[in-house]
Amino acid sequence: MSTPRWLLLLVLLPGLAFTGALKHVKDNRWSREYDNYFRKYTKHYFGPHIDWYWFKAQAIAESGLKPTAKSPAGAKGIMQILPATYEEIKEDNPHFTLINEPRWNIAAGIFYDRKLYRKWKKGLPTEQRLAFALASYNAGYGNVLKAYKRARKEHGEIKAWRQVEYYAPGETRFYVRRIKALMDVE
């Protein structure tokens, strides 16, 4: 009997993906629906160093993986993207077609996550940048930046989301906590 590939990765590359995928292999709350898109576009936009389950957890938090989901604010699809944001994303990705099509909605959401992730480069440890990017996806980069600045004024150097969380909008605090809970991390 051969050793499963995911187990070898967990042993050979500890910490590389910020969390182990083992939880999701056994957790039946997670369907396998759209896994191929989450894997493909995470690898494409982030490379192999970030666990694609983060973005699937985000989609679960956003829409429960429902491609027809629509928020009161007008956000659409699995990743709950506003049509105006989708149009901006399409400027860099003209091959993306309809916002309601799961493939392109997921691709656009992960592309946008990467854009936000890159904005949080300065001074933050790599493993913390994703929490700031996810918070920015929810509340907007400007709102999270304001929270970051308030926290820095109060506490000095910021190295973790937990230092800023208190200053972020309540919905955003819950959002990031929910994604982390889905990933089984604190």
C-alpha positions in Angstrom: 0.0 0.0 0.0 1.5 3.4 -1.0 1.5 6.4 1.2 -1.1 9.1 0.2 0.5 12.1 -1.5 -1.1 14.6 0.9 0.4 12.7 3.9 3.9 12.9 2.4 3.4 16.6 1.8 2.4 17.1 5.5 5.5 15.2 6.6 8.0 16.6 4.1 6.8 20.2 4.0 5.6 21.1 7.5 4.0 24.5 7.8 4.4 25.3 4.2 0.7 25.7 3.5 0.0 27.4 6.8 -2.4 24.6 7.7 -2.7 20.9 7.0 -5.3 19.7 4.5 -5.9 16.6 6.7 -8.9 18.2 8.5 -10.7 18.7 5.2 -10.1 15.1 4.0 -12.1 13.8 7.0 -14.5 16.7 7.5 -17.8 15.9 5.7 -19.1 19.4 6.0 -16.8 20.3 3.1 -18.1 19.1 -0.2 -15.7 18.4 -3.1 -17.7 20.7 -5.3 -15.5 23.2 -7.1 -12.3 21.8 -5.6 -10.6 21.8 -9.0 -11.2 25.5 -9.5 -10.0 26.4 -6.0 -6.9 24.3 -6.5 -6.2 25.6 -10.0 -6.7 29.3 -9.3 -4.9 29.3 -5.9 -1.9 27.7 -7.6 -2.1 30.1 -10.5 -2.4 33.3 -8.4 -0.5 32.3 -5.2 1.7 29.5 -6.2 2.0 26.3 -4.1 2.8 28.0 -0.8 -0.8 28.7 0.2 -3.3 26.1 1.0 -6.2 26.3 -1.4 -8.6 25.4 1.3 -8.3 29.0 2.7 -10.2 30.2 -0.4 -12.8 27.4 -0.3 -13.4 28.3 3.4 -13.8 31.9 2.3 -16.4 30.9 -0.3 -18.2 28.9 2.3 -18.3 32.0 4.5 -19.4 34.2 1.6 -22.1 32.1 0.0 -22.2 28.6 1.3 -20.8 27.6 -2.1 -24.0 28.7 -3.8 -23.3 30.0 -7.3 -26.7 31.8 -7.4 -26.1 33.7 -4.1 -26.8 37.4 -4.2 -26.2 39.8 -1.3 -28.4 42.8 -0.5 -25.5 44.9 -1.6 -25.6 43.2 -5.0 -22.5 40.9 -4.6 -22.9 37.8 -6.7 -21.9 34.2 -6.9 -19.8 31.8 -4.8 -17.2 34.5 -3.9 -19.8 37.2 -3.6 -18.1 39.7 -5.9 -19.7 43.1 -6.6 -20.3 43.6 -10.4 -18.2 46.8 -10.4 -15.3 44.9 -8.8 -15.7 42.0 -11.3 -15.5 44.5 -14.1 -12.2 45.9 -12.7 -10.9 42.3 -12.4 -11.9 41.6 -16.0 -9.6 44.5 -17.1 -6.6 42.3 -16.1 -8.4 39.1 -17.1 -10.5 39.7 -20.2 -11.0 35.9 -20.6 -13.2 35.8 -17.5 -16.7 35.6 -18.8 -19.9 35.7 -16.7 -19.8 36.7 -13.0 -22.4 34.0 -12.2 -20.3 31.2 -13.8 -18.6 29.4 -10.9 -15.3 29.0 -12.6 -14.9 32.7 -13.3 -16.4 33.8 -10.0 -13.9 31.7 -8.1 -11.0 32.7 -10.3 -11.9 36.4 -9.9 -12.3 36.1 -6.1 -8.9 34.4 -5.7 -7.3 37.0 -8.1 -8.7 39.8 -6.0 -7.5 38.0 -2.8 -4.0 38.0 -4.3 -4.2 41.7 -5.1 -5.2 42.4 -1.5 -2.5 40.0 -0.2 0.2 41.9 -2.1 -1.0 45.2 -0.5 -0.2 43.8 3.0 3.5 43.1 2.3 5.2 45.7 4.5 6.1 44.6 8.0 3.8 41.6 8.3 4.9 38.0 8.5 3.8 36.0 5.5 1.5 33.8 7.5 -0.4 36.9 8.8 -0.9 38.6 5.4 -3.7 36.3 4.4 -5.8 37.3 7.4 -5.4 40.9 6.4 -6.2 40.1 2.8 -9.4 38.3 3.8 -10.4 41.1 6.1 -9.9 43.5 3.2 -12.0 41.4 0.9 -14.8 41.7 3.4 -14.5 45.3 4.6 -12.5 47.0 1.9 -8.7 47.6 2.0 -9.2 51.2 3.2 -11.3 50.2 6.2 -8.8 47.5 7.3 -5.9 49.9 6.8 -7.7 52.4 9.1 -8.0 49.6 11.7 -4.4 48.7 11.3 -3.3 52.4 11.8 -5.5 52.7 14.9 -4.0 49.5 16.3 -0.4 50.6 15.5 -1.0 54.0 17.2 -2.3 52.2 20.3 0.1 49.2 20.4 3.2 50.0 18.3 4.5 47.4 15.9 1.8 45.1 14.4 2.7 41.6 13.5 -0.6 39.7 13.7 -4.3 40.1 12.8 -5.3 39.5 16.4 -3.6 42.9 17.2 -5.9 44.7 14.7 -9.0 42.6 14.9 -10.6 44.7 17.7 -10.4 47.9 15.6 -11.9 46.3 12.5 -15.7 46.4 11.8 -17.6 43.8 13.7 -18.8 41.9 10.6 -15.2 41.6 9.5 -14.0 40.3 12.8 -16.6 37.6 12.6 -15.8 36.9 8.9 -12.1 36.3 9.5 -12.9 34.2 12.7 -15.4 32.1 10.7 -12.8 31.4 7.9 -10.2 30.5 10.5 -12.7 28.2 12.3 -13.4 26.5 9.0 -9.7 26.0 8.7 -9.4 24.9 12.3 -6.8 27.5 13.2 -6.7 30.4 15.6 
